Amino acid sequence: MELRIITPERVTRHDHVHRIVAEASDGVFGILPQHIDHVTQLVAGVLVFKTENGVEQFVGVNAGTLVKAGPTVMVAVRDVIISDDLGKLRDRVEAEFRRHTEQEREARSALARLEAHMIRRFRELQGAHQ
């Protein structure tokens, strides 16, 4: 099988994948080359694939979509972290989670400042028209 991991920034292609394990809302499932075509919504978690050399690769994914079409499996997600070491993957995912949390906190703060500015401006405009 060919595995393509698609994010908004890039497409990562892995040839000769023999097995893929992923997680959907109803549980963990596996895909082998001879399985039928299907589409599945993924939940945030770890996708595992095994190369023809027998090496397991671990991919931290957020929610996305997996499509198996013939010999190709496409996984479309917002972001991925790939590692051949599950412990290192966990550390990288935690660091990335902290970074995203901080970015979200900064965005919420900026939005709150913008809303406060808009409210002040509306009050000023109301006062000018009275």
Number of C-alpha atoms within 10 A of each C-alpha: 22 17 22 18 20 19 15 9 8 9 13 13 12 14 12 15 22 17 18 20 15 21 21 17 11 9 9 13 11 13 17 13 18 9 12 11 14 11 13 15 15 24 20 15 15 23 23 20 23 16 16 13 9 11 11 18 17 22 23 19 24 18 17 18 16 21 17 20 14 14 16 17 24 19 23 22 19 12 17 18 15 18 17 14 12 17 11 13 18 16 11 16 19 12 12 13 12 12 12 12 12 12 12 12 12 12 12 12 12 12 12 12 12 12 12 12 12 12 12 12 12 12 11 11 11 10 9 8 6 5
